[in-house]
Amino acid sequence: MRIIIMGAGISGHTAATLLKKYLGKKHEVVVISPNANWNWIPSNIWVGVGAMKPKEVTFALKPIYDKTKIQFIQAKVTHLYPEGDKTSEQAFVEYESTAPETKGQINRISYDYCINATGPKLNFSATPGLGPEEGNTVSVCTYLHAEEANEKLQIHIQRMKNGESLNFVFGTGHGMCTCQGAAFEYLFNVDHELRKAGIREKAKILWISNEYELGDFGMGGMHLEQGGYITSNKIFAESLFVERGIQWKTRAHVTKIEKDKIFYTTLEGENGFVRYDFSMLIPPFSGVGLKAIGKNGEDITSTLFAANGMMKVDANYESKPYEHWDSKDWPSTYQSPFYANLFGIGIAFAPPHPISKVMKNSDGIQISPTPPRTGMPSAIMGKVVAQNISHQIKSKTKELKHKASMAEMGAACIASAGNGIFSGTAVSMTVYPIVPDFKKYPKWGRSLTYTTGEIGLAGHWIKMVLHYMFMYKAKCKPGWWLIPE
């Protein structure tokens, strides 16, 4: 059997390495990814402030795959043929090489199972002027973006040391962004660096976001039990911002970005702009643009994929009002409903609906976050799909024995500032479940026992430990499979 994994991010790399461990030499595991390097994306935040170098958050994939007997093809998959074509009934993918020595060459490879773990397209073009390549803002979404962000940040720090007062803006660059947590963490790291440099009083820092309230993070808000009191995400986040002198504007959709101005509109219909000298705004995500082709050459992309380019899986995609959204709508096996040997994991799968309520202003512009599913959830999905494929191959059945719904899955998020042993702090949050279940937890939608939030040095230490632990695991060093996802 041959299993192809499209993408080598957190979910794809997890699925590939576990599949090879489960299946051994008898079966082929092939990873196709346009990137030569693996990147522990959560630590790009530290690269973005100069606390880490790119080499500390990346490593070359090919040596790891050579060691583990996984075939690696550096290429971008462009077309998926789940039924084969007129010349063959065997399913295959078509890809374009991105390796320097064969760049642009088109090839195909057949498969018995295929996992779509392509991750997102960083859709900077959705907002004019957004992004580091053709726009005016920096990014920490890739390690190269983060390295460039730090170079620009250091220039601004030097300007402030020379006496200038500057404006910093962080948040989301579009009304339908996800990954507010990454922008939140970068904001606090920059704040930390400015304080360390003794120039914090020369900076005005603004958070601009599509969240309805601070701390929503695309999860419909959350409640925490602290000292015997129930605290909302709004109070928890606002207290952090007030303590650090950070201003905020929520319910905002960034409409365009000029060299020194960020224009926005809000749910309430306010239109305005803010001035900035340095800004990091997360872009919206979309699918990478895979095309699906049927047996007779017909385009079946819209059948297999949602309008945003993410792949449909075993979810309930029925359109219904917010009040009727249900935890059971969410997928648990990530299997395509159209092809049993096709799976979509990580950001590549299409959520059935947002977690936060969809909100639009009077002009019909949606200003509400899309669901987060990076990091820990992506790794768990990769493991579950690897377990199911391995089980099917070994048992010669179609049984999907393992499940991992985000409505039954918890997540931990640590937003850490600084990376010294004694010089950092962190906001540590756990959420269970990620997708609220109001039938199981009628009052808050989540367990207050397992939904927590703390601030302090201990969380920062945990973040540091996780960095080194997951880099070790991803490099498949001795006992790597014992480290949980």
RODO-2510 file (C-alpha; in nm, 4 decimals, decimal comma):
residues 485
     n   res          X          Y          Z
     1     m     0,0000     0,0000     0,0000
     2     r     0,1073     0,3580    -0,0659
     3     i    -0,0103     0,6435     0,1545
     4     i     0,0493     0,9980     0,0316
     5     i     0,0488     1,2923     0,2709
     6     m     0,0146     1,6319     0,1054
     7     g     0,1872     1,8770     0,3369
     8     a     0,4492     1,8474     0,6096
     9     g     0,3272     2,0857     0,8753
    10     i     0,2267     1,9812     1,2251
    11     s    -0,0636     1,7594     1,1141
    12     g     0,1011     1,6138     0,8030
    13     h     0,4363     1,5422     0,9681
    14     t     0,2600     1,3804     1,2651
    15     a     0,0532     1,1578     1,0350
    16     a     0,3542     1,0602     0,8210
    17     t     0,5910     0,9673     1,1028
    18     l     0,3272     0,7726     1,2952
    19     l     0,2097     0,5880     0,9832
    20     k     0,5641     0,4749     0,9144
    21     k     0,6035     0,3607     1,2737
    22     y     0,2713     0,1722     1,2672
    23     l     0,3159     0,0134     0,9218
    24     g     0,6900    -0,0478     0,9012
    25     k     0,8714    -0,1467     0,5823
    26     k     0,5841    -0,3299     0,4133
    27     h     0,4034    -0,0141     0,3055
    28     e     0,5111     0,3147     0,1456
    29     v     0,4627     0,6498     0,3145
    30     v     0,5198     0,9461     0,0824
    31     v     0,5216     1,3106     0,1882
    32     i     0,4784     1,5808    -0,0767
    33     s     0,5480     1,9318     0,0466
    34     p     0,6648     2,2504    -0,1288
    35     n     0,8842     2,3368     0,1690
    36     a     1,2239     2,1782     0,2292
    37     n     1,2164     2,2665     0,5999
    38     w     0,9894     2,1797     0,8901
    39     n     0,8928     2,4753     1,1080
    40     w     0,7697     2,4727     1,4687
    41     i     0,5367     2,7643     1,3977
    42     p     0,4453     2,8556     1,7596
    43     s     0,8061     2,9674     1,8175
    44     n     0,8068     3,1989     1,5142
    45     i     0,6827     3,4560     1,7656
    46     w     1,0254     3,4504     1,9307
    47     v     1,1994     3,4756     1,5939
    48     g     0,9875     3,7858     1,5317
    49     v     1,1461     3,9674     1,8268
    50     g     1,5001     3,8307     1,7898
    51     a     1,4773     3,5946     2,0879
    52     m     1,5419     3,2957     1,8586
    53     k     1,7042     3,2434     1,5196
    54     p     1,5268     3,0693     1,2285
    55     k     1,7641     2,7720     1,2634
    56     e     1,6289     2,7163     1,6164
    57     v     1,2710     2,6679     1,4946
    58     t     1,3375     2,4736     1,1721
    59     f     1,5176     2,1706     1,0359
    60     a     1,5578     2,0066     0,6946
    61     l     1,2908     1,7439     0,6277
    62     k     1,4769     1,5157     0,3875
    63     p     1,7410     1,3855     0,6331
    64     i     1,4670     1,3002     0,8842
    65     y     1,2578     1,1237     0,6208
    66     d     1,5614     0,9418     0,4841
    67     k     1,6360     0,8156     0,8354
    68     t     1,2773     0,6994     0,8926
    69     k     1,2398     0,5508     0,5403
    70     i     0,9692     0,7972     0,4360
    71     q     0,9836     0,9111     0,0742
    72     f     0,9979     1,2901     0,0436
    73     i     0,9038     1,4857    -0,2680
    74     q     0,9598     1,8603    -0,2559
    75     a     0,6703     1,9794    -0,4662
    76     k     0,3313     2,1448    -0,4661
    77     v     0,0327     1,9210    -0,5378
    78     t    -0,1871     2,0944    -0,7951
    79     h    -0,4451     1,8307    -0,8947
    80     l    -0,6166     1,5439    -0,7211
    81     y    -0,7575     1,2539    -0,9270
    82     p    -0,9494     1,0440    -0,6707
    83     e    -1,0871     0,8064    -0,9411
    84     g    -0,7838     0,8066    -1,1686
    85     d    -0,8413     0,9106    -1,5291
    86     k    -0,9160     0,7518    -1,8675
    87     t    -0,5735     0,5879    -1,8765
    88     s    -0,5848     0,4350    -1,5276
    89     e    -0,8361     0,3540    -1,2548
    90     q    -0,5732     0,4099    -0,9870
    91     a    -0,6178     0,7317    -0,7847
    92     f    -0,3275     0,9728    -0,8154
    93     v    -0,2094     1,3269    -0,7538
    94     e    -0,0307     1,5578    -0,9929
    95     y     0,2416     1,7828    -0,8577
    96     e     0,4816     2,0544    -0,9646
    97     s     0,8347     2,0324    -0,8286
    98     t     0,9632     2,3162    -0,6092
    99     a     1,3071     2,1582    -0,5561
   100     p     1,5809     2,3819    -0,7043
   101     e     1,7210     2,1108    -0,9334
   102     t     1,3825     2,0108    -1,0839
   103     k     1,1763     2,3252    -1,0312
   104     g     0,8636     2,3441    -1,2462
   105     q     0,8610     1,9796    -1,3548
   106     i     0,5164     1,8163    -1,3556
   107     n     0,4781     1,4584    -1,2337
   108     r     0,2146     1,2264    -1,0914
   109     i     0,2115     0,9552    -0,8266
   110     s    -0,0618     0,7022    -0,7506
   111     y    -0,1943     0,6256    -0,4034
   112     d    -0,4041     0,3826    -0,2038
   113     y    -0,4693     0,6422     0,0685
   114     c    -0,4272     1,0184     0,0554
   115     i    -0,4184     1,2692     0,3427
   116     n    -0,4711     1,6368     0,2669
   117     a    -0,2595     1,8244     0,5222
   118     t    -0,1701     2,1177     0,2990
   119     g    -0,2506     2,3793     0,5601
   120     p    -0,3718     2,7253     0,4559
   121     k    -0,2923     2,9771     0,1920
   122     l    -0,1975     3,3011     0,3687
   123     n    -0,4492     3,5186     0,1901
   124     f    -0,2830     3,8592     0,2319
   125     s    -0,4409     3,9810    -0,0915
   126     a    -0,7873     3,9752     0,0708
   127     t    -0,7004     4,3134     0,2244
   128     p    -0,5230     4,5730     0,0065
   129     g    -0,1859     4,6635     0,1548
   130     l    -0,1709     4,3714     0,3981
   131     g     0,1409     4,1605     0,4423
   132     p     0,5178     4,1711     0,4063
   133     e     0,5513     4,0782     0,0394
   134     e     0,3311     4,3282    -0,1412
   135     g     0,1906     4,5220     0,1520
   136     n     0,2911     4,7418     0,4427
   137     t     0,2696     4,5164     0,7487
   138     v     0,4917     4,2411     0,8865
   139     s     0,3989     3,8790     0,9560
   140     v     0,5081     3,5938     1,1836
   141     c     0,3222     3,3229     0,9914
   142     t     0,6453     3,1766     0,8481
   143     y     0,9962     3,1784     0,9932
   144     l     1,1197     3,3942     0,7035
   145     h     0,8393     3,6435     0,7621
   146     a     0,9235     3,6442     1,1332
   147     e     1,2933     3,7053     1,0655
   148     e     1,2046     4,0055     0,8501
   149     a     0,9607     4,1294     1,1168
   150     n     1,2389     4,1302     1,3743
   151     e     1,4728     4,3212     1,1425
   152     k     1,2110     4,5943     1,1071
   153     l     1,1273     4,5856     1,4769
   154     q     1,4919     4,6477     1,5710
   155     i     1,4990     4,9519     1,3423
   156     h     1,1938     5,0922     1,5220
   157     i     1,3422     5,0164     1,8636
   158     q     1,6540     5,2113     1,7658
   159     r     1,4370     5,5028     1,6511
   160     m     1,2702     5,5054     1,9917
   161     k     1,6076     5,4939     2,1672
   162     n     1,6938     5,8029     1,9636
   163     g     1,3910     5,9794     2,1124
   164     e     1,1010     5,9163     1,8739
   165     s     0,7556     5,8101     1,9930
   166     l     0,5944     5,5457     1,7692
   167     n     0,2612     5,3720     1,7147
   168     f     0,2325     4,9914     1,7102
   169     v    -0,0763     4,8024     1,5871
   170     f    -0,1362     4,4286     1,6220
   171     g    -0,4335     4,2033     1,5533
   172     t    -0,6283     4,0749     1,2549
   173     g    -0,6076     4,2118     0,9017
   174     h    -0,9549     4,1043     0,7910
   175     g    -1,3018     4,0514     0,9340
   176     m    -1,2872     3,6731     0,8914
   177     c    -0,9420     3,5952     1,0307
   178     t    -0,8526     3,3189     1,2700
   179     c    -0,5309     3,2740     1,4748
   180     q    -0,5897     3,5776     1,6995
   181     g    -0,3716     3,3949     1,9533
   182     a    -0,0596     3,4356     1,7389
   183     a    -0,1131     3,8115     1,7084
   184     f    -0,1959     3,8315     2,0809
   185     e     0,1296     3,6558     2,1700
   186     y     0,3377     3,8673     1,9338
   187     l     0,1899     4,1853     2,0834
   188     f     0,2980     4,0791     2,4332
   189     n     0,6445     3,9789     2,3131
   190     v     0,6958     4,3185     2,1510
   191     d     0,5665     4,4861     2,4679
   192     h     0,8186     4,2769     2,6659
   193     e     1,1059     4,3777     2,4359
   194     l     1,0151     4,7472     2,4561
   195     r     1,0101     4,7297     2,8365
   196     k     1,3419     4,5439     2,8399
   197     a     1,4916     4,8188     2,6216
   198     g     1,3560     5,0858     2,8586
   199     i     1,1488     5,2607     2,5899
   200     r     0,7963     5,1328     2,6545
   201     e     0,6730     5,4834     2,7448
   202     k     0,7564     5,5953     2,3896
   203     a     0,5165     5,3423     2,2347
   204     k     0,1411     5,3525     2,1863
   205     i     0,0158     4,9982     2,1321
   206     l    -0,3249     4,9187     1,9816
   207     w    -0,4960     4,5817     1,9381
   208     i    -0,7462     4,5756     1,6479
   209     s    -0,9491     4,2598     1,6051
   210     n    -1,2570     4,1005     1,4514
   211     e    -1,3492     3,9488     1,7895
   212     y    -1,6818     4,0575     1,9396
   213     e    -1,5113     4,0892     2,2766
   214     l    -1,1471     4,0639     2,3824
   215     g    -1,0343     3,7055     2,4382
   216     d    -1,2879     3,5462     2,2037
   217     f    -1,0087     3,3930     1,9893
   218     g    -1,2666     3,2468     1,7511
   219     m    -1,3955     3,0093     2,0193
   220     g    -1,7151     3,1922     2,1079
   221     g    -1,5590     3,3233     2,4267
   222     m    -1,4942     3,1245     2,7419
   223     h    -1,5451     3,1340     3,1169
   224     l    -1,2878     3,0525     3,3842
   225     e    -1,3189     2,9763     3,7536
   226     q    -1,0666     3,1785     3,9542
   227     g    -1,0637     3,2147     4,3318
   228     g    -1,4192     3,0877     4,3541
   229     y    -1,5472     3,3399     4,0979
   230     i    -1,6495     3,2852     3,7357
   231     t    -1,4517     3,5173     3,5076
   232     s    -1,5321     3,5771     3,1408
   233     n    -1,2718     3,5922     2,8663
   234     k    -1,3583     3,9618     2,8291
   235     i    -1,2650     4,0503     3,1876
   236     f    -0,9584     3,8234     3,1817
   237     a    -0,8213     3,9764     2,8597
   238     e    -0,9145     4,3362     2,9376
   239     s    -0,7325     4,3158     3,2711
   240     l    -0,4159     4,2060     3,0855
   241     f    -0,4443     4,4938     2,8415
   242     v    -0,5131     4,7572     3,1072
   243     e    -0,2203     4,6378     3,3222
   244     r     0,0151     4,6806     3,0267
   245     g    -0,1271     5,0057     2,8930
   246     i    -0,2562     4,8554     2,5682
   247     q    -0,5585     5,0017     2,3905
   248     w    -0,8016     4,7908     2,1895
   249     k    -1,0661     4,8106     1,9220
   250     t    -1,2735     4,4982     1,8629
   251     r    -1,5551     4,4153     1,6148
   252     a    -1,3366     4,5629     1,3409
   253     h    -1,2676     4,4654     0,9802
   254     v    -0,9547     4,6149     0,8252
   255     t    -1,0490     4,7422     0,4776
   256     k    -0,7118     4,8626     0,3472
   257     i    -0,3641     4,9517     0,4679
   258     e    -0,1501     5,2382     0,3486
   259     k     0,2105     5,3145     0,4378
   260     d     0,1145     5,4813     0,7664
   261     k    -0,2618     5,4255     0,8031
   262     i    -0,4867     5,1263     0,8737
   263     f    -0,8465     5,1816     0,7612
   264     y    -1,1310     4,9880     0,9218
   265     t    -1,5046     4,9505     0,9527
   266     t    -1,6894     4,8055     1,2517
   267     l    -2,0027     4,6067     1,3251
   268     e    -2,1667     4,9265     1,4480
   269     g    -2,0932     5,1035     1,1177
   270     e    -1,8034     5,3194     1,2336
   271     n    -1,5491     5,3949     0,9611
   272     g    -1,2091     5,5311     1,0434
   273     f    -0,8351     5,4825     1,0402
   274     v    -0,5464     5,4591     1,2833
   275     r    -0,1902     5,5711     1,2238
   276     y     0,0939     5,3268     1,2718
   277     d     0,4686     5,2969     1,2386
   278     f     0,4933     4,9183     1,2919
   279     s     0,2120     4,6672     1,2481
   280     m     0,1657     4,2901     1,2494
   281     l    -0,1817     4,1815     1,1375
   282     i    -0,2734     3,8163     1,0785
   283     p    -0,4122     3,7458     0,7274
   284     p    -0,7244     3,5398     0,6593
   285     f    -0,6710     3,1777     0,5597
   286     s    -0,8064     2,9949     0,2561
   287     g    -0,7435     2,6627     0,0872
   288     v    -0,4244     2,6278    -0,1159
   289     g    -0,6121     2,5973    -0,4461
   290     l    -0,6119     2,2218    -0,5072
   291     k    -0,8160     2,1142    -0,8085
   292     a    -1,0065     1,7851    -0,8056
   293     i    -1,0670     1,6094    -1,1380
   294     g    -1,3155     1,3281    -1,2056
   295     k    -1,2687     1,0103    -1,4067
   296     n    -1,3751     1,1721    -1,7335
   297     g    -1,1828     1,4942    -1,6829
   298     e    -1,4662     1,6917    -1,5249
   299     d    -1,3873     1,9465    -1,2530
   300     i    -1,5222     1,8148    -0,9211
   301     t    -1,3442     2,0684    -0,7013
   302     s    -1,6677     2,2229    -0,5741
   303     t    -1,7900     1,8778    -0,4731
   304     l    -1,4864     1,7842    -0,2641
   305     f    -1,4026     2,1307    -0,1346
   306     a    -1,5963     2,4117     0,0325
   307     a    -1,6092     2,7604    -0,1210
   308     n    -1,3068     2,8672     0,0874
   309     g    -1,0947     2,5875    -0,0643
   310     m    -1,0900     2,3727     0,2499
   311     m    -1,1759     2,0017     0,2067
   312     k    -1,5135     1,8631     0,3133
   313     v    -1,4949     1,5762     0,5617
   314     d    -1,7368     1,3853     0,7858
   315     a    -1,9090     1,6976     0,9186
   316     n    -2,2638     1,8302     0,8953
   317     y    -2,2415     2,1157     0,6451
   318     e    -2,6135     2,1930     0,6551
   319     s    -2,6734     2,5664     0,6675
   320     k    -2,8615     2,6588     0,9847
   321     p    -2,8898     2,9454     1,2346
   322     y    -2,6462     2,9880     1,5228
   323     e    -2,9011     2,8688     1,7772
   324     h    -2,9140     2,5298     1,6018
   325     w    -2,5396     2,4713     1,5750
   326     d    -2,4493     2,1498     1,7505
   327     s    -2,1294     1,9882     1,8762
   328     k    -2,2254     1,6813     1,6697
   329     d    -2,1838     1,8881     1,3520
   330     w    -1,8066     1,8583     1,3864
   331     p    -1,6059     1,5823     1,2173
   332     s    -1,4457     1,3010     1,4147
   333     t    -1,2626     1,0880     1,1557
   334     y    -1,1735     1,3542     0,8907
   335     q    -1,2655     1,1110     0,6126
   336     s    -1,4014     1,2500     0,2858
   337     p    -1,7722     1,1696     0,2451
   338     f    -1,7048     1,1043    -0,1241
   339     y    -1,3906     0,8887    -0,1188
   340     a    -1,3171     0,6526     0,1694
   341     n    -0,9416     0,6601     0,1088
   342     l    -0,9178     1,0406     0,1273
   343     f    -0,8783     1,2430     0,4508
   344     g    -0,8365     1,6107     0,5387
   345     i    -0,6639     1,7261     0,8593
   346     g    -0,5357     2,0401     1,0302
   347     i    -0,6336     2,3664     0,8684
   348     a    -0,6968     2,1802     0,5398
   349     f    -1,0377     2,0504     0,6498
   350     a    -1,3488     2,2661     0,6166
   351     p    -1,5216     2,3391     0,9488
   352     p    -1,9002     2,2929     0,9369
   353     h    -1,9533     2,6417     1,0795
   354     p    -1,7693     2,8977     1,2959
   355     i    -1,7557     2,8566     1,6731
   356     s    -1,8122     3,2262     1,7369
   357     k    -2,1474     3,3606     1,6201
   358     v    -2,1422     3,5005     1,2656
   359     m    -2,1866     3,8780     1,2782
   360     k    -2,2293     4,1223     0,9885
   361     n    -2,2529     4,4982     0,9722
   362     s    -2,5180     4,6927     0,7811
   363     d    -2,3125     4,6621     0,4613
   364     g    -2,3184     4,2825     0,4870
   365     i    -1,9484     4,2544     0,5794
   366     q    -1,8836     3,9582     0,8091
   367     i    -1,6854     4,0637     1,1142
   368     s    -1,6398     3,7535     1,3259
   369     p    -1,3557     3,5029     1,3665
   370     t    -1,3322     3,1708     1,1858
   371     p    -1,2474     2,8599     1,3928
   372     p    -0,8919     2,8007     1,5165
   373     r    -0,7537     2,4484     1,4584
   374     t    -0,3760     2,4838     1,4675
   375     g    -0,1159     2,3320     1,6978
   376     m    -0,2394     2,0662     1,9374
   377     p    -0,5701     1,9907     1,7560
   378     s    -0,3849     1,9528     1,4241
   379     a    -0,1410     1,7028     1,5750
   380     i    -0,4224     1,5003     1,7320
   381     m    -0,6032     1,4857     1,3973
   382     g    -0,2844     1,3641     1,2310
   383     k    -0,2467     1,0881     1,4885
   384     v    -0,6079     0,9715     1,4667
   385     v    -0,6043     0,9496     1,0862
   386     a    -0,2717     0,7613     1,0992
   387     q    -0,4217     0,5196     1,3512
   388     n    -0,7317     0,4607     1,1377
   389     i    -0,5444     0,4065     0,8118
   390     s    -0,3001     0,1723     0,9845
   391     h    -0,5868    -0,0206     1,1420
   392     q    -0,7688    -0,0540     0,8098
   393     i    -0,4583    -0,1824     0,6321
   394     k    -0,3660    -0,4291     0,9054
   395     s    -0,7193    -0,5573     0,9706
   396     k    -0,8237    -0,5433     0,6030
   397     t    -1,1458    -0,3701     0,7063
   398     k    -1,2973    -0,0243     0,6505
   399     e    -1,3438     0,0329     1,0236
   400     l    -1,2684     0,3824     1,1588
   401     k    -1,1823     0,2819     1,5104
   402     h    -1,0333     0,6093     1,6374
   403     k    -1,2087     0,9459     1,6637
   404     a    -1,1090     1,3014     1,7533
   405     s    -1,3875     1,5581     1,7334
   406     m    -1,2977     1,9133     1,8329
   407     a    -1,6213     1,9004     2,0332
   408     e    -1,4616     1,6279     2,2470
   409     m    -1,1057     1,7574     2,2355
   410     g    -0,9297     1,9978     2,4679
   411     a    -0,6538     2,2393     2,3783
   412     a    -0,3806     2,4196     2,5666
   413     c    -0,2464     2,7571     2,4573
   414     i     0,0479     2,9356     2,6147
   415     a     0,1192     3,2918     2,5050
   416     s     0,4690     3,3567     2,6357
   417     a     0,6705     3,6781     2,6341
   418     g     1,0504     3,6623     2,6498
   419     n     1,2544     3,3431     2,6425
   420     g     1,4969     3,3685     2,9338
   421     i     1,4886     3,1377     3,2351
   422     f     1,3849     3,4153     3,4733
   423     s     1,2891     3,6999     3,2398
   424     g     0,9641     3,5775     3,0859
   425     t     0,5985     3,5562     3,1650
   426     a     0,3061     3,3771     3,0020
   427     v    -0,0683     3,3658     2,9754
   428     s    -0,1580     2,9965     2,9991
   429     m    -0,5037     2,8817     2,8938
   430     t    -0,6695     2,5433     2,8607
   431     v    -1,0060     2,4932     2,6948
   432     y    -1,2280     2,1846     2,7087
   433     p    -1,3911     2,1193     2,4753
   434     i    -1,2743     2,3463     2,1939
   435     v    -1,6218     2,3496     2,0383
   436     p    -1,8756     2,4283     2,3137
   437     d    -2,1255     2,1544     2,4004
   438     f    -2,4288     2,3160     2,5612
   439     k    -2,6077     1,9831     2,5982
   440     k    -2,3292     1,8418     2,8130
   441     y    -2,2404     2,1734     2,9815
   442     p    -2,5693     2,3719     2,9688
   443     k    -2,4541     2,6858     3,1508
   444     w    -2,1142     2,7662     2,9967
   445     g    -2,0774     2,5177     2,7104
   446     r    -1,7478     2,3969     2,8583
   447     s    -1,6114     2,2282     3,1680
   448     l    -1,4974     2,4841     3,4249
   449     t    -1,2700     2,2170     3,5708
   450     y    -1,0647     2,1883     3,2535
   451     t    -1,1044     2,5427     3,1171
   452     t    -0,8465     2,7530     3,2964
   453     g    -0,6397     3,0691     3,2661
   454     e    -0,3284     3,1693     3,4593
   455     i    -0,0541     3,4317     3,4302
   456     g     0,3040     3,3842     3,5457
   457     l     0,6558     3,2541     3,5007
   458     a     0,5596     2,8863     3,5303
   459     g     0,3614     2,8979     3,2064
   460     h     0,6604     3,0578     3,0363
   461     w     0,8820     2,7673     3,1491
   462     i     0,6266     2,5231     3,0100
   463     k     0,6314     2,7041     2,6755
   464     m     1,0103     2,6751     2,6645
   465     v     0,9957     2,3037     2,7523
   466     l     0,7315     2,2455     2,4839
   467     h     0,9508     2,4125     2,2220
   468     y     1,2434     2,1780     2,2822
   469     m     1,0226     1,8750     2,3396
   470     f     0,8343     1,9109     2,0128
   471     m     1,1472     1,9894     1,8134
   472     y     1,2931     1,6661     1,9551
   473     k     0,9754     1,4743     1,8690
   474     a     0,9557     1,6146     1,5152
   475     k     1,3171     1,5122     1,4492
   476     c     1,2185     1,1523     1,5373
   477     k     1,4888     1,1171     1,7986
   478     p     1,4947     0,8106     2,0291
   479     g     1,1569     0,7558     2,1977
   480     w     0,9915     1,0413     2,0042
   481     w     0,6583     0,8567     1,9833
   482     l     0,6290     0,8582     2,3638
   483     i     0,5841     1,2367     2,3647
   484     p     0,2099     1,3104     2,3444
   485     e     0,0556     1,5339     2,0821
***
